[in-house]
Amino acid sequence: MARIIIVDDDKDMCQLISEILREESYEVNISYNGEDALSKIKENSYDLVILDYKLIGISGLVVLEKARQVRPFTKVIMISAYGNDYTKAKARELGAFDFIDKPFDIEILTQKVKDILIKKTTEENLKTR
């Protein structure tokens, strides 16, 4: 079962995404700020991080950069209502797999999650051969 952490200071957003992904049989953890998220990412191995750009405290870009240093193979989808071209380019430069603008269609997010996890599993299987 794939492990996902959702990082967003909007508790309702976290709960919504979490419920939908749990219905898809994913193991989901939630973090409401960057510091807590980094602590959880250091302690646990996640297959995917869904990360808001604008967080209270440290920004999502800082979390992305530090998370990729600790867990370089973990995939990251950034989400934000404040994404501009610079932010999206910087997120990709730091290793984000995708950047989705809020508000988004939850079905699109769910499909991206499935696609990323399938690709990650395929990559891992090829490496072990």
N, C-alpha and C positions, 0 to 999 in steps of 0.2 A: 504494500500500500504506500503510495506517495505521501510524503510529508510536506506540508505547506505552512508558511507563516505569513499572516496578513499584518502589515504595519500601517496603521492609519490612526490619527487622533480623533477621527469621526467614529464614535462608538457604534452608531447605527449602521454606517457603511461596513465596518468590520463584521458586525453581526449578520448582516444581509449576505455578504460574500461568503462568510463562514458557513452559514446554514446551507447555502446552495452547493458549496463544494463538499460539504459532508454528505449531502444527498447523493453526490457523485462518488461516494466511498473514499474520499481523501481524508487523511488525518490532518486536522487543521488546528494551528495555534494562533493566538492573537496577541499583538502588542500595540499599545496606544502611544508609544513614544520611541524615539531612536535609541536612547540609552538602553532601555529594556530590551529592545529588539536585538541590539548588538550582543547583549549578555546572553540571550537565548540562542542566537546564531553561533556564538562561541561554544556553548554547552551542548548544542544539538546539531545534528546534520539534517538539513532540510533540502528537499529536491527543488523547491521553488519558494521565492520570496515575492509577495505582492506588496509593493512599497509605495506609499504616498510621497510625493515630492516635498510638499509643504507640511512639516511636522512642528510641533511645539518643541523648543530646544534645538537640537541639531537637525539640519536639513536632511531630506531623503538622499541627496547626492553624497553627503558625508557618510551616511549609513551605508549606501551602496558601495562607496569606495572601501570602507573599512570591512564590510562584510565580504567583499571579493578578495581582500587580503587574507582573511581567515579561512574562507571557504571558496576558493577560486572556481570550483566546478558547479556551484549552486547557481541556478538560473534565476534571473530577476526580471519582473515586469514592474515598471514604474507606472503609477497612475496619478493624475493631477488635473485640477481645474485651472491651474496656473502655468501649464506647459507652453513655452514658446519655442521657436526654432533653436535658440541657443541652449535652452535647458534640455531639450530632446537630444541635441547633438552631444552635449556634455554627458548625459546619461548613457548614451550608446558608447561614447569614448571610455567611460568608466566600467563598461561591461554589461549594461542593461540589455536584455534580449529584446524588449519591446517597451513602448511608452504609449499608454492609452489615456486619452483625454476624458475627463469627467464632464458632464455625466456620460456614462457609457451604457450600452446595451449589455445586460448581464450575460446573455447568451453568447455574445461575442467574446467576453472575458472568459467564460467557461470553455469555449472552443479553443481559444489561445492557450489556456492552461493545458488542455488535453494535448494539443499539438506540441507544445514545449516538452511535456513529460514523455510523450512518445518518442520525440527526437532524442531526448536525454537518455532514455532507456536504450535506444538503438545505438547511440554513440558508446555507451558503457559496454554493451554487448560486443561491439566491434573491437574495443580495446582489450577485452578479456580473451579474445581468440588468438 
